[in-house]
Amino acid sequence: MIGFARDQQRILLSFDRDHGDLIFGRAFAPPRAVVYLRLYPPNTETLEQILAGLMALGEKILDGQFTVISEDNMRQRALPGAS
C-alpha cells in the first residue's frame, strides 16, 4: 500500500500502525502523507467526524507528515525527505 500511495501521489489512510515502522524504522520511501487512525474499536460515527474535520482543514496540513489521530488527539511527525 505504501508503494501504491507513493506512486499515485495519494494520502495513505490506515488503521495499521506498521506503516510507521516501515517508513521510519525500515526506510521505506514514504507516500505524500500518512494518516494513521488510532481508533479502538473503529467507530463509524467517530471516523466520519474525524474525516470531515480533516477535509475541512485541507490537504496541505497533511502533506509531508505522518499524522496520528485518536479520538481526542492529533499529532504529526515529518516524513523522511519532507521539506
PDB file of N, CA, C and O in Angstrom:
ATOM      1  N   MET A   1       0.815  -1.195   0.000  1.00  0.00           N
ATOM      2  CA  MET A   1       0.000   0.000   0.000  1.00  0.00           C
ATOM      3  C   MET A   1       0.864   1.267   0.000  1.00  0.00           C
ATOM      4  O   MET A   1       0.491   2.268  -0.613  1.00  0.00           O
ATOM      5  N   ILE A   2       1.994   1.233   0.670  1.00  0.00           N
ATOM      6  CA  ILE A   2       2.856   2.412   0.706  1.00  0.00           C
ATOM      7  C   ILE A   2       3.331   2.754  -0.703  1.00  0.00           C
ATOM      8  O   ILE A   2       3.282   3.912  -1.118  1.00  0.00           O
ATOM      9  N   GLY A   3       3.787   1.751  -1.427  1.00  0.00           N
ATOM     10  CA  GLY A   3       4.273   1.978  -2.782  1.00  0.00           C
ATOM     11  C   GLY A   3       3.190   2.488  -3.707  1.00  0.00           C
ATOM     12  O   GLY A   3       3.433   3.389  -4.509  1.00  0.00           O
ATOM     13  N   PHE A   4       1.998   1.925  -3.607  1.00  0.00           N
ATOM     14  CA  PHE A   4       0.883   2.375  -4.441  1.00  0.00           C
ATOM     15  C   PHE A   4       0.544   3.823  -4.135  1.00  0.00           C
ATOM     16  O   PHE A   4       0.394   4.635  -5.049  1.00  0.00           O
ATOM     17  N   ALA A   5       0.421   4.153  -2.846  1.00  0.00           N
ATOM     18  CA  ALA A   5       0.097   5.534  -2.456  1.00  0.00           C
ATOM     19  C   ALA A   5       1.188   6.496  -2.933  1.00  0.00           C
ATOM     20  O   ALA A   5       0.888   7.592  -3.406  1.00  0.00           O
ATOM     21  N   ARG A   6       2.451   6.085  -2.810  1.00  0.00           N
ATOM     22  CA  ARG A   6       3.562   6.923  -3.262  1.00  0.00           C
ATOM     23  C   ARG A   6       3.501   7.127  -4.779  1.00  0.00           C
ATOM     24  O   ARG A   6       3.598   8.256  -5.260  1.00  0.00           O
ATOM     25  N   ASP A   7       3.342   6.045  -5.521  1.00  0.00           N
ATOM     26  CA  ASP A   7       3.317   6.122  -6.981  1.00  0.00           C
ATOM     27  C   ASP A   7       2.149   6.947  -7.497  1.00  0.00           C
ATOM     28  O   ASP A   7       2.258   7.595  -8.538  1.00  0.00           O
ATOM     29  N   GLN A   8       1.047   6.928  -6.787  1.00  0.00           N
ATOM     30  CA  GLN A   8      -0.153   7.656  -7.197  1.00  0.00           C
ATOM     31  C   GLN A   8      -0.268   9.047  -6.562  1.00  0.00           C
ATOM     32  O   GLN A   8      -1.250   9.756  -6.780  1.00  0.00           O
ATOM     33  N   GLN A   9       0.760   9.434  -5.763  1.00  0.00           N
ATOM     34  CA  GLN A   9       0.748  10.722  -5.062  1.00  0.00           C
ATOM     35  C   GLN A   9      -0.507  10.870  -4.194  1.00  0.00           C
ATOM     36  O   GLN A   9      -1.151  11.919  -4.179  1.00  0.00           O
ATOM     37  N   ARG A  10      -0.830   9.803  -3.479  1.00  0.00           N
ATOM     38  CA  ARG A  10      -2.021   9.765  -2.621  1.00  0.00           C
ATOM     39  C   ARG A  10      -1.644   9.912  -1.157  1.00  0.00           C
ATOM     40  O   ARG A  10      -0.494   9.710  -0.766  1.00  0.00           O
ATOM     41  N   ILE A  11      -2.631  10.265  -0.368  1.00  0.00           N
ATOM     42  CA  ILE A  11      -2.505  10.259   1.086  1.00  0.00           C
ATOM     43  C   ILE A  11      -2.969   8.887   1.555  1.00  0.00           C
ATOM     44  O   ILE A  11      -4.074   8.453   1.228  1.00  0.00           O
ATOM     45  N   LEU A  12      -2.127   8.208   2.318  1.00  0.00           N
ATOM     46  CA  LEU A  12      -2.448   6.876   2.808  1.00  0.00           C
ATOM     47  C   LEU A  12      -3.178   6.987   4.137  1.00  0.00           C
ATOM     48  O   LEU A  12      -2.629   7.504   5.110  1.00  0.00           O
ATOM     49  N   LEU A  13      -4.415   6.503   4.182  1.00  0.00           N
ATOM     50  CA  LEU A  13      -5.200   6.421   5.421  1.00  0.00           C
ATOM     51  C   LEU A  13      -5.176   4.980   5.879  1.00  0.00           C
ATOM     52  O   LEU A  13      -5.429   4.076   5.084  1.00  0.00           O
ATOM     53  N   SER A  14      -4.877   4.748   7.153  1.00  0.00           N
ATOM     54  CA  SER A  14      -4.724   3.375   7.613  1.00  0.00           C
ATOM     55  C   SER A  14      -5.058   3.234   9.092  1.00  0.00           C
ATOM     56  O   SER A  14      -4.914   4.173   9.875  1.00  0.00           O
ATOM     57  N   PHE A  15      -5.506   2.038   9.448  1.00  0.00           N
ATOM     58  CA  PHE A  15      -5.658   1.643  10.847  1.00  0.00           C
ATOM     59  C   PHE A  15      -4.443   0.822  11.286  1.00  0.00           C
ATOM     60  O   PHE A  15      -4.382   0.379  12.433  1.00  0.00           O
ATOM     61  N   ASP A  16      -3.479   0.616  10.389  1.00  0.00           N
ATOM     62  CA  ASP A  16      -2.332  -0.261  10.605  1.00  0.00           C
ATOM     63  C   ASP A  16      -1.116   0.537  11.068  1.00  0.00           C
ATOM     64  O   ASP A  16      -0.586   1.354  10.314  1.00  0.00           O
ATOM     65  N   ARG A  17      -0.678   0.307  12.280  1.00  0.00           N
ATOM     66  CA  ARG A  17       0.458   1.058  12.821  1.00  0.00           C
ATOM     67  C   ARG A  17       1.795   0.643  12.212  1.00  0.00           C
ATOM     68  O   ARG A  17       2.796   1.335  12.401  1.00  0.00           O
ATOM     69  N   ASP A  18       1.828  -0.457  11.495  1.00  0.00           N
ATOM     70  CA  ASP A  18       3.073  -0.932  10.893  1.00  0.00           C
ATOM     71  C   ASP A  18       3.628   0.011   9.831  1.00  0.00           C
ATOM     72  O   ASP A  18       4.818  -0.056   9.524  1.00  0.00           O
ATOM     73  N   HIS A  19       2.810   0.877   9.268  1.00  0.00           N
ATOM     74  CA  HIS A  19       3.315   1.814   8.262  1.00  0.00           C
ATOM     75  C   HIS A  19       4.398   2.728   8.855  1.00  0.00           C
ATOM     76  O   HIS A  19       5.365   3.067   8.172  1.00  0.00           O
ATOM     77  N   GLY A  20       4.242   3.114  10.084  1.00  0.00           N
ATOM     78  CA  GLY A  20       5.260   3.943  10.736  1.00  0.00           C
ATOM     79  C   GLY A  20       6.575   3.211  10.867  1.00  0.00           C
ATOM     80  O   GLY A  20       7.633   3.796  10.634  1.00  0.00           O
ATOM     81  N   ASP A  21       6.532   1.940  11.237  1.00  0.00           N
ATOM     82  CA  ASP A  21       7.747   1.139  11.349  1.00  0.00           C
ATOM     83  C   ASP A  21       8.417   0.975   9.986  1.00  0.00           C
ATOM     84  O   ASP A  21       9.640   1.063   9.875  1.00  0.00           O
ATOM     85  N   LEU A  22       7.621   0.740   8.964  1.00  0.00           N
ATOM     86  CA  LEU A  22       8.187   0.561   7.624  1.00  0.00           C
ATOM     87  C   LEU A  22       8.862   1.836   7.124  1.00  0.00           C
ATOM     88  O   LEU A  22       9.931   1.781   6.515  1.00  0.00           O
ATOM     89  N   ILE A  23       8.242   2.972   7.380  1.00  0.00           N
ATOM     90  CA  ILE A  23       8.779   4.250   6.890  1.00  0.00           C
ATOM     91  C   ILE A  23       9.936   4.741   7.749  1.00  0.00           C
ATOM     92  O   ILE A  23      10.995   5.078   7.220  1.00  0.00           O
ATOM     93  N   PHE A  24       9.754   4.786   9.056  1.00  0.00           N
ATOM     94  CA  PHE A  24      10.781   5.350   9.942  1.00  0.00           C
ATOM     95  C   PHE A  24      11.835   4.325  10.364  1.00  0.00           C
ATOM     96  O   PHE A  24      13.003   4.675  10.530  1.00  0.00           O
ATOM     97  N   GLY A  25      11.437   3.071  10.537  1.00  0.00           N
ATOM     98  CA  GLY A  25      12.366   2.057  11.008  1.00  0.00           C
ATOM     99  C   GLY A  25      13.088   1.306   9.914  1.00  0.00           C
ATOM    100  O   GLY A  25      14.241   0.910  10.084  1.00  0.00           O
ATOM    101  N   ARG A  26      12.414   1.106   8.785  1.00  0.00           N
ATOM    102  CA  ARG A  26      12.999   0.299   7.709  1.00  0.00           C
ATOM    103  C   ARG A  26      13.282   1.101   6.446  1.00  0.00           C
ATOM    104  O   ARG A  26      13.658   0.544   5.415  1.00  0.00           O
ATOM    105  N   ALA A  27      13.101   2.399   6.537  1.00  0.00           N
ATOM    106  CA  ALA A  27      13.456   3.338   5.457  1.00  0.00           C
ATOM    107  C   ALA A  27      12.714   3.107   4.144  1.00  0.00           C
ATOM    108  O   ALA A  27      13.275   3.326   3.070  1.00  0.00           O
ATOM    109  N   PHE A  28      11.444   2.660   4.220  1.00  0.00           N
ATOM    110  CA  PHE A  28      10.629   2.598   3.012  1.00  0.00           C
ATOM    111  C   PHE A  28      10.389   4.029   2.550  1.00  0.00           C
ATOM    112  O   PHE A  28      10.145   4.913   3.371  1.00  0.00           O
ATOM    113  N   ALA A  29      10.454   4.260   1.260  1.00  0.00           N
ATOM    114  CA  ALA A  29      10.163   5.594   0.722  1.00  0.00           C
ATOM    115  C   ALA A  29       8.691   5.907   0.994  1.00  0.00           C
ATOM    116  O   ALA A  29       7.814   5.127   0.623  1.00  0.00           O
ATOM    117  N   PRO A  30       8.418   7.041   1.637  1.00  0.00           N
ATOM    118  CA  PRO A  30       7.037   7.333   2.047  1.00  0.00           C
ATOM    119  C   PRO A  30       6.185   7.875   0.905  1.00  0.00           C
ATOM    120  O   PRO A  30       6.702   8.376  -0.093  1.00  0.00           O
ATOM    121  N   PRO A  31       4.872   7.764   1.072  1.00  0.00           N
ATOM    122  CA  PRO A  31       3.963   8.444   0.151  1.00  0.00           C
ATOM    123  C   PRO A  31       3.911   9.927   0.499  1.00  0.00           C
ATOM    124  O   PRO A  31       4.659  10.399   1.355  1.00  0.00           O
ATOM    125  N   ARG A  32       3.061  10.627  -0.142  1.00  0.00           N
ATOM    126  CA  ARG A  32       2.872  12.064   0.072  1.00  0.00           C
ATOM    127  C   ARG A  32       2.548  12.381   1.533  1.00  0.00           C
ATOM    128  O   ARG A  32       3.042  13.365   2.084  1.00  0.00           O
ATOM    129  N   ALA A  33       1.726  11.551   2.150  1.00  0.00           N
ATOM    130  CA  ALA A  33       1.330  11.727   3.550  1.00  0.00           C
ATOM    131  C   ALA A  33       0.735  10.419   4.046  1.00  0.00           C
ATOM    132  O   ALA A  33       0.234   9.610   3.265  1.00  0.00           O
ATOM    133  N   VAL A  34       0.800  10.224   5.375  1.00  0.00           N
ATOM    134  CA  VAL A  34       0.185   9.059   6.007  1.00  0.00           C
ATOM    135  C   VAL A  34      -0.681   9.552   7.155  1.00  0.00           C
ATOM    136  O   VAL A  34      -0.260  10.390   7.953  1.00  0.00           O
ATOM    137  N   VAL A  35      -1.889   9.025   7.228  1.00  0.00           N
ATOM    138  CA  VAL A  35      -2.778   9.288   8.359  1.00  0.00           C
ATOM    139  C   VAL A  35      -3.070   7.943   9.003  1.00  0.00           C
ATOM    140  O   VAL A  35      -3.736   7.086   8.422  1.00  0.00           O
ATOM    141  N   TYR A  36      -2.555   7.778  10.223  1.00  0.00           N
ATOM    142  CA  TYR A  36      -2.801   6.565  10.997  1.00  0.00           C
ATOM    143  C   TYR A  36      -3.936   6.853  11.955  1.00  0.00           C
ATOM    144  O   TYR A  36      -3.822   7.706  12.836  1.00  0.00           O
ATOM    145  N   LEU A  37      -5.033   6.134  11.776  1.00  0.00           N
ATOM    146  CA  LEU A  37      -6.221   6.313  12.605  1.00  0.00           C
ATOM    147  C   LEU A  37      -6.153   5.323  13.764  1.00  0.00           C
ATOM    148  O   LEU A  37      -6.384   4.126  13.596  1.00  0.00           O
ATOM    149  N   ARG A  38      -5.835   5.842  14.923  1.00  0.00           N
ATOM    150  CA  ARG A  38      -5.688   5.027  16.132  1.00  0.00           C
ATOM    151  C   ARG A  38      -7.022   5.067  16.883  1.00  0.00           C
ATOM    152  O   ARG A  38      -7.197   5.819  17.842  1.00  0.00           O
ATOM    153  N   LEU A  39      -7.945   4.242  16.420  1.00  0.00           N
ATOM    154  CA  LEU A  39      -9.291   4.200  16.993  1.00  0.00           C
ATOM    155  C   LEU A  39      -9.595   2.766  17.423  1.00  0.00           C
ATOM    156  O   LEU A  39      -9.573   1.850  16.601  1.00  0.00           O
ATOM    157  N   TYR A  40      -9.876   2.578  18.695  1.00  0.00           N
ATOM    158  CA  TYR A  40     -10.139   1.255  19.238  1.00  0.00           C
ATOM    159  C   TYR A  40     -11.454   1.249  19.981  1.00  0.00           C
ATOM    160  O   TYR A  40     -11.578   1.931  20.998  1.00  0.00           O
ATOM    161  N   PRO A  41     -12.427   0.517  19.520  1.00  0.00           N
ATOM    162  CA  PRO A  41     -12.544  -0.052  18.181  1.00  0.00           C
ATOM    163  C   PRO A  41     -12.934   1.040  17.190  1.00  0.00           C
ATOM    164  O   PRO A  41     -13.440   2.089  17.589  1.00  0.00           O
ATOM    165  N   PRO A  42     -12.704   0.800  15.912  1.00  0.00           N
ATOM    166  CA  PRO A  42     -13.125   1.801  14.921  1.00  0.00           C
ATOM    167  C   PRO A  42     -14.639   1.982  15.000  1.00  0.00           C
ATOM    168  O   PRO A  42     -15.395   1.015  14.905  1.00  0.00           O
ATOM    169  N   ASN A  43     -15.061   3.199  15.171  1.00  0.00           N
ATOM    170  CA  ASN A  43     -16.471   3.540  15.308  1.00  0.00           C
ATOM    171  C   ASN A  43     -16.852   4.404  14.108  1.00  0.00           C
ATOM    172  O   ASN A  43     -16.212   5.421  13.845  1.00  0.00           O
ATOM    173  N   THR A  44     -17.881   4.005  13.391  1.00  0.00           N
ATOM    174  CA  THR A  44     -18.271   4.696  12.161  1.00  0.00           C
ATOM    175  C   THR A  44     -18.559   6.174  12.405  1.00  0.00           C
ATOM    176  O   THR A  44     -18.125   7.020  11.623  1.00  0.00           O
ATOM    177  N   GLU A  45     -19.267   6.491  13.452  1.00  0.00           N
ATOM    178  CA  GLU A  45     -19.613   7.887  13.735  1.00  0.00           C
ATOM    179  C   GLU A  45     -18.367   8.725  14.030  1.00  0.00           C
ATOM    180  O   GLU A  45     -18.225   9.834  13.515  1.00  0.00           O
ATOM    181  N   THR A  46     -17.475   8.198  14.851  1.00  0.00           N
ATOM    182  CA  THR A  46     -16.231   8.907  15.175  1.00  0.00           C
ATOM    183  C   THR A  46     -15.367   9.062  13.933  1.00  0.00           C
ATOM    184  O   THR A  46     -14.797  10.127  13.701  1.00  0.00           O
ATOM    185  N   LEU A  47     -15.269   8.009  13.137  1.00  0.00           N
ATOM    186  CA  LEU A  47     -14.478   8.062  11.906  1.00  0.00           C
ATOM    187  C   LEU A  47     -15.027   9.128  10.954  1.00  0.00           C
ATOM    188  O   LEU A  47     -14.255   9.880  10.360  1.00  0.00           O
ATOM    189  N   GLU A  48     -16.323   9.198  10.808  1.00  0.00           N
ATOM    190  CA  GLU A  48     -16.934  10.218   9.947  1.00  0.00           C
ATOM    191  C   GLU A  48     -16.601  11.627  10.444  1.00  0.00           C
ATOM    192  O   GLU A  48     -16.301  12.510   9.640  1.00  0.00           O
ATOM    193  N   GLN A  49     -16.652  11.842  11.745  1.00  0.00           N
ATOM    194  CA  GLN A  49     -16.329  13.152  12.311  1.00  0.00           C
ATOM    195  C   GLN A  49     -14.871  13.516  12.080  1.00  0.00           C
ATOM    196  O   GLN A  49     -14.559  14.656  11.735  1.00  0.00           O
ATOM    197  N   ILE A  50     -13.986  12.560  12.268  1.00  0.00           N
ATOM    198  CA  ILE A  50     -12.559  12.806  12.080  1.00  0.00           C
ATOM    199  C   ILE A  50     -12.262  13.122  10.616  1.00  0.00           C
ATOM    200  O   ILE A  50     -11.551  14.082  10.321  1.00  0.00           O
ATOM    201  N   LEU A  51     -12.796  12.330   9.711  1.00  0.00           N
ATOM    202  CA  LEU A  51     -12.547  12.565   8.283  1.00  0.00           C
ATOM    203  C   LEU A  51     -13.147  13.887   7.817  1.00  0.00           C
ATOM    204  O   LEU A  51     -12.547  14.582   6.997  1.00  0.00           O
ATOM    205  N   ALA A  52     -14.306  14.237   8.321  1.00  0.00           N
ATOM    206  CA  ALA A  52     -14.900  15.539   7.974  1.00  0.00           C
ATOM    207  C   ALA A  52     -14.017  16.673   8.485  1.00  0.00           C
ATOM    208  O   ALA A  52     -13.833  17.676   7.795  1.00  0.00           O
ATOM    209  N   GLY A  53     -13.471  16.519   9.687  1.00  0.00           N
ATOM    210  CA  GLY A  53     -12.571  17.526  10.234  1.00  0.00           C
ATOM    211  C   GLY A  53     -11.299  17.664   9.413  1.00  0.00           C
ATOM    212  O   GLY A  53     -10.830  18.777   9.178  1.00  0.00           O
ATOM    213  N   LEU A  54     -10.735  16.541   8.973  1.00  0.00           N
ATOM    214  CA  LEU A  54      -9.537  16.582   8.132  1.00  0.00           C
ATOM    215  C   LEU A  54      -9.826  17.261   6.795  1.00  0.00           C
ATOM    216  O   LEU A  54      -9.023  18.056   6.308  1.00  0.00           O
ATOM    217  N   MET A  55     -10.957  16.947   6.217  1.00  0.00           N
ATOM    218  CA  MET A  55     -11.324  17.566   4.937  1.00  0.00           C
ATOM    219  C   MET A  55     -11.500  19.069   5.095  1.00  0.00           C
ATOM    220  O   MET A  55     -11.142  19.836   4.201  1.00  0.00           O
ATOM    221  N   ALA A  56     -12.046  19.487   6.217  1.00  0.00           N
ATOM    222  CA  ALA A  56     -12.226  20.921   6.467  1.00  0.00           C
ATOM    223  C   ALA A  56     -10.882  21.631   6.628  1.00  0.00           C
ATOM    224  O   ALA A  56     -10.744  22.787   6.228  1.00  0.00           O
ATOM    225  N   LEU A  57      -9.895  20.951   7.207  1.00  0.00           N
ATOM    226  CA  LEU A  57      -8.566  21.536   7.371  1.00  0.00           C
ATOM    227  C   LEU A  57      -7.821  21.637   6.051  1.00  0.00           C
ATOM    228  O   LEU A  57      -7.013  22.546   5.860  1.00  0.00           O
ATOM    229  N   GLY A  58      -8.085  20.712   5.144  1.00  0.00           N
ATOM    230  CA  GLY A  58      -7.440  20.714   3.836  1.00  0.00           C
ATOM    231  C   GLY A  58      -6.228  19.805   3.782  1.00  0.00           C
ATOM    232  O   GLY A  58      -5.674  19.424   4.814  1.00  0.00           O
ATOM    233  N   GLU A  59      -5.824  19.463   2.576  1.00  0.00           N
ATOM    234  CA  GLU A  59      -4.728  18.525   2.356  1.00  0.00           C
ATOM    235  C   GLU A  59      -3.374  19.079   2.769  1.00  0.00           C
ATOM    236  O   GLU A  59      -2.495  18.315   3.167  1.00  0.00           O
ATOM    237  N   LYS A  60      -3.190  20.370   2.686  1.00  0.00           N
ATOM    238  CA  LYS A  60      -1.879  20.978   2.959  1.00  0.00           C
ATOM    239  C   LYS A  60      -1.370  20.661   4.358  1.00  0.00           C
ATOM    240  O   LYS A  60      -0.164  20.516   4.556  1.00  0.00           O
ATOM    241  N   ILE A  61      -2.264  20.552   5.324  1.00  0.00           N
ATOM    242  CA  ILE A  61      -1.839  20.260   6.698  1.00  0.00           C
ATOM    243  C   ILE A  61      -1.277  18.843   6.826  1.00  0.00           C
ATOM    244  O   ILE A  61      -0.540  18.544   7.765  1.00  0.00           O
ATOM    245  N   LEU A  62      -1.632  17.969   5.872  1.00  0.00           N
ATOM    246  CA  LEU A  62      -1.180  16.583   5.913  1.00  0.00           C
ATOM    247  C   LEU A  62       0.067  16.335   5.075  1.00  0.00           C
ATOM    248  O   LEU A  62       0.827  15.411   5.363  1.00  0.00           O
ATOM    249  N   ASP A  63       0.290  17.141   4.047  1.00  0.00           N
ATOM    250  CA  ASP A  63       1.408  16.919   3.131  1.00  0.00           C
ATOM    251  C   ASP A  63       2.746  16.832   3.866  1.00  0.00           C
ATOM    252  O   ASP A  63       3.092  17.704   4.663  1.00  0.00           O
ATOM    253  N   GLY A  64       3.491  15.758   3.579  1.00  0.00           N
ATOM    254  CA  GLY A  64       4.809  15.571   4.161  1.00  0.00           C
ATOM    255  C   GLY A  64       4.799  15.135   5.617  1.00  0.00           C
ATOM    256  O   GLY A  64       5.837  15.152   6.279  1.00  0.00           O
ATOM    257  N   GLN A  65       3.639  14.746   6.116  1.00  0.00           N
ATOM    258  CA  GLN A  65       3.503  14.411   7.533  1.00  0.00           C
ATOM    259  C   GLN A  65       3.007  12.985   7.743  1.00  0.00           C
ATOM    260  O   GLN A  65       2.239  12.452   6.943  1.00  0.00           O
ATOM    261  N   PHE A  66       3.465  12.379   8.842  1.00  0.00           N
ATOM    262  CA  PHE A  66       2.872  11.150   9.362  1.00  0.00           C
ATOM    263  C   PHE A  66       1.978  11.620  10.496  1.00  0.00           C
ATOM    264  O   PHE A  66       2.462  12.048  11.544  1.00  0.00           O
ATOM    265  N   THR A  67       0.685  11.537  10.285  1.00  0.00           N
ATOM    266  CA  THR A  67      -0.289  12.064  11.234  1.00  0.00           C
ATOM    267  C   THR A  67      -0.955  10.917  11.976  1.00  0.00           C
ATOM    268  O   THR A  67      -1.452   9.974  11.359  1.00  0.00           O
ATOM    269  N   VAL A  68      -0.963  10.999  13.292  1.00  0.00           N
ATOM    270  CA  VAL A  68      -1.626  10.000  14.132  1.00  0.00           C
ATOM    271  C   VAL A  68      -2.839  10.672  14.749  1.00  0.00           C
ATOM    272  O   VAL A  68      -2.733  11.716  15.393  1.00  0.00           O
ATOM    273  N   ILE A  69      -3.994  10.053  14.540  1.00  0.00           N
ATOM    274  CA  ILE A  69      -5.239  10.616  15.059  1.00  0.00           C
ATOM    275  C   ILE A  69      -5.921   9.597  15.953  1.00  0.00           C
ATOM    276  O   ILE A  69      -6.159   8.457  15.556  1.00  0.00           O
ATOM    277  N   SER A  70      -6.230  10.032  17.168  1.00  0.00           N
ATOM    278  CA  SER A  70      -7.043   9.235  18.085  1.00  0.00           C
ATOM    279  C   SER A  70      -8.329  10.014  18.312  1.00  0.00           C
ATOM    280  O   SER A  70      -8.522  11.083  17.734  1.00  0.00           O
ATOM    281  N   GLU A  71      -9.198   9.485  19.143  1.00  0.00           N
ATOM    282  CA  GLU A  71     -10.481  10.148  19.375  1.00  0.00           C
ATOM    283  C   GLU A  71     -10.325  11.546  19.962  1.00  0.00           C
ATOM    284  O   GLU A  71     -11.174  12.408  19.738  1.00  0.00           O
ATOM    285  N   ASP A  72      -9.245  11.780  20.713  1.00  0.00           N
ATOM    286  CA  ASP A  72      -9.102  13.065  21.393  1.00  0.00           C
ATOM    287  C   ASP A  72      -7.789  13.785  21.120  1.00  0.00           C
ATOM    288  O   ASP A  72      -7.454  14.743  21.816  1.00  0.00           O
ATOM    289  N   ASN A  73      -7.033  13.330  20.101  1.00  0.00           N
ATOM    290  CA  ASN A  73      -5.727  13.928  19.881  1.00  0.00           C
ATOM    291  C   ASN A  73      -5.290  13.762  18.428  1.00  0.00           C
ATOM    292  O   ASN A  73      -5.695  12.823  17.743  1.00  0.00           O
ATOM    293  N   MET A  74      -4.454  14.696  17.975  1.00  0.00           N
ATOM    294  CA  MET A  74      -3.816  14.597  16.666  1.00  0.00           C
ATOM    295  C   MET A  74      -2.380  15.063  16.829  1.00  0.00           C
ATOM    296  O   MET A  74      -2.124  16.132  17.382  1.00  0.00           O
ATOM    297  N   ARG A  75      -1.434  14.247  16.339  1.00  0.00           N
ATOM    298  CA  ARG A  75      -0.034  14.665  16.377  1.00  0.00           C
ATOM    299  C   ARG A  75       0.585  14.335  15.041  1.00  0.00           C
ATOM    300  O   ARG A  75       0.128  13.441  14.329  1.00  0.00           O
ATOM    301  N   GLN A  76       1.640  15.075  14.706  1.00  0.00           N
ATOM    302  CA  GLN A  76       2.281  14.907  13.418  1.00  0.00           C
ATOM    303  C   GLN A  76       3.784  14.821  13.566  1.00  0.00           C
ATOM    304  O   GLN A  76       4.374  15.395  14.481  1.00  0.00           O
ATOM    305  N   ARG A  77       4.388  14.093  12.648  1.00  0.00           N
ATOM    306  CA  ARG A  77       5.842  13.971  12.549  1.00  0.00           C
ATOM    307  C   ARG A  77       6.179  14.068  11.059  1.00  0.00           C
ATOM    308  O   ARG A  77       5.526  13.442  10.225  1.00  0.00           O
ATOM    309  N   ALA A  78       7.182  14.842  10.743  1.00  0.00           N
ATOM    310  CA  ALA A  78       7.570  14.984   9.340  1.00  0.00           C
ATOM    311  C   ALA A  78       8.055  13.652   8.784  1.00  0.00           C
ATOM    312  O   ALA A  78       8.802  12.925   9.440  1.00  0.00           O
ATOM    313  N   LEU A  79       7.622  13.345   7.572  1.00  0.00           N
ATOM    314  CA  LEU A  79       8.084  12.140   6.891  1.00  0.00           C
ATOM    315  C   LEU A  79       9.530  12.347   6.425  1.00  0.00           C
ATOM    316  O   LEU A  79       9.934  13.470   6.123  1.00  0.00           O
ATOM    317  N   PRO A  80      10.304  11.261   6.370  1.00  0.00           N
ATOM    318  CA  PRO A  80      11.669  11.384   5.860  1.00  0.00           C
ATOM    319  C   PRO A  80      11.678  11.997   4.456  1.00  0.00           C
ATOM    320  O   PRO A  80      10.902  11.604   3.585  1.00  0.00           O
ATOM    321  N   GLY A  81      12.553  12.943   4.263  1.00  0.00           N
ATOM    322  CA  GLY A  81      12.671  13.593   2.952  1.00  0.00           C
ATOM    323  C   GLY A  81      11.668  14.698   2.720  1.00  0.00           C
ATOM    324  O   GLY A  81      11.707  15.349   1.676  1.00  0.00           O
ATOM    325  N   ALA A  82      10.764  14.933   3.668  1.00  0.00           N
ATOM    326  CA  ALA A  82       9.786  16.016   3.517  1.00  0.00           C
ATOM    327  C   ALA A  82      10.467  17.354   3.746  1.00  0.00           C
ATOM    328  O   ALA A  82      11.317  17.501   4.624  1.00  0.00           O
ATOM    329  N   SER A  83      10.076  18.316   2.941  1.00  0.00           N
ATOM    330  CA  SER A  83      10.683  19.649   3.112  1.00  0.00           C
ATOM    331  C   SER A  83       9.743  20.593   3.824  1.00  0.00           C
ATOM    332  O   SER A  83      10.088  21.752   4.052  1.00  0.00           O
TER     333      SER A  83
END
